[in-house]
Amino acid sequence: DENGSALSTTDVYQDVMQDYANKTVTIDPHPHLSRPHASIHPCQHGAAMLNIIEALKECGAVPQVEQYMFIFLKFIQSVVPTIEYDYTFDVQVRGKDA
């Protein structure tokens, strides 16, 4: 928090879209700090990224390899909407900005 204290699980999940809480995002022990932290599971984001790339292709877009990290960050922003990354590049998926 703003005082440097760790957030409670409830406070962390306030910043996570409820569709992803306890699924894509879970609270796990940090491997080095021995305190809880939010984890975004790689086993889940691979499938989500494939869906995003396929949706882009269906719209006629041809995603470039160098755009993958940006698209990934847009996905993370959908999981944790309170994080702001970049507004200089739009990704159109099925008629909506991502």
KEROSE-60512 format. One record per residue (C-alpha): residue number from 1; residue in three letters; x, y, z negated. Coordinates in steps of 0.05 Angstrom, whole numbers, plus 5000, padded with zeros to 4 digits. Example, Ala and Ser with C-alpha at 12.3 -4.5 7.8 and 13.67 -1.06 7.14 Angstrom:
PT   fivo   volo     px     py     pz
PT      1    ala   5246   4910   4844
PT      2    ser   5273   4979   4857
END
This chain:
PT   fivo   volo     px     py     pz
PT      1    asp   5000   5000   5000
PT      2    glu   5020   5073   4998
PT      3    asn   5054   5060   4930
PT      4    gly   5097   5003   4956
PT      5    ser   5056   4949   4922
PT      6    ala   5036   4886   4959
PT      7    leu   4964   4884   4983
PT      8    ser   4915   4833   4957
PT      9    thr   4889   4781   5005
PT     10    thr   4822   4818   5007
PT     11    asp   4858   4883   5024
PT     12    val   4898   4850   5080
PT     13    tyr   4836   4819   5111
PT     14    gln   4802   4887   5112
PT     15    asp   4850   4904   5169
PT     16    val   4838   4839   5207
PT     17    met   4779   4827   5253
PT     18    gln   4734   4777   5217
PT     19    asp   4734   4731   5277
PT     20    tyr   4809   4720   5265
PT     21    ala   4811   4719   5188
PT     22    asn   4831   4651   5160
PT     23    lys   4838   4624   5232
PT     24    thr   4889   4661   5274
PT     25    val   4911   4703   5214
PT     26    thr   4922   4670   5147
PT     27    ile   4956   4689   5082
PT     28    asp   5017   4645   5070
PT     29    pro   5077   4647   5023
PT     30    his   5135   4687   5053
PT     31    pro   5193   4639   5065
PT     32    his   5245   4685   5033
PT     33    leu   5208   4734   4988
PT     34    ser   5164   4684   4951
PT     35    arg   5102   4727   4957
PT     36    pro   5041   4723   5003
PT     37    his   5042   4755   5072
PT     38    ala   4997   4754   5133
PT     39    ser   5016   4704   5187
PT     40    ile   4991   4706   5258
PT     41    his   4995   4633   5281
PT     42    pro   5033   4621   5345
PT     43    cys   4992   4558   5359
PT     44    gln   4931   4603   5366
PT     45    his   4960   4662   5404
PT     46    gly   4986   4620   5462
PT     47    ala   4916   4598   5481
PT     48    ala   4890   4670   5472
PT     49    met   4945   4696   5517
PT     50    leu   4928   4645   5570
PT     51    asn   4855   4667   5567
PT     52    ile   4875   4740   5574
PT     53    ile   4921   4725   5634
PT     54    glu   4866   4683   5667
PT     55    ala   4816   4739   5656
PT     56    leu   4864   4789   5688
PT     57    lys   4872   4743   5748
PT     58    glu   4796   4736   5755
PT     59    cys   4792   4812   5759
PT     60    gly   4843   4812   5815
PT     61    ala   4902   4836   5773
PT     62    val   4970   4804   5781
PT     63    pro   5004   4808   5713
PT     64    gln   5079   4815   5718
PT     65    val   5128   4779   5672
PT     66    glu   5153   4845   5644
PT     67    gln   5081   4862   5622
PT     68    tyr   5074   4800   5578
PT     69    met   5101   4833   5514
PT     70    phe   5055   4892   5524
PT     71    ile   4995   4847   5535
PT     72    phe   5015   4807   5474
PT     73    leu   5017   4871   5432
PT     74    lys   4948   4889   5459
PT     75    phe   4924   4820   5434
PT     76    ile   4955   4833   5366
PT     77    gln   4920   4901   5365
PT     78    ser   4854   4864   5376
PT     79    val   4870   4820   5316
PT     80    val   4892   4878   5272
PT     81    pro   4855   4938   5301
PT     82    thr   4884   4987   5251
PT     83    ile   4952   4981   5284
PT     84    glu   4966   5030   5340
PT     85    tyr   5020   5012   5390
PT     86    asp   5014   5049   5456
PT     87    tyr   4963   5086   5497
PT     88    thr   5005   5097   5559
PT     89    phe   4986   5032   5594
PT     90    asp   4915   5004   5601
PT     91    val   4898   4932   5613
PT     92    gln   4831   4922   5648
PT     93    val   4796   4856   5632
PT     94    arg   4726   4845   5660
PT     95    gly   4713   4919   5667
PT     96    lys   4736   4939   5596
PT     97    asp   4800   4970   5572
PT     98    ala   4839   4923   5527
END
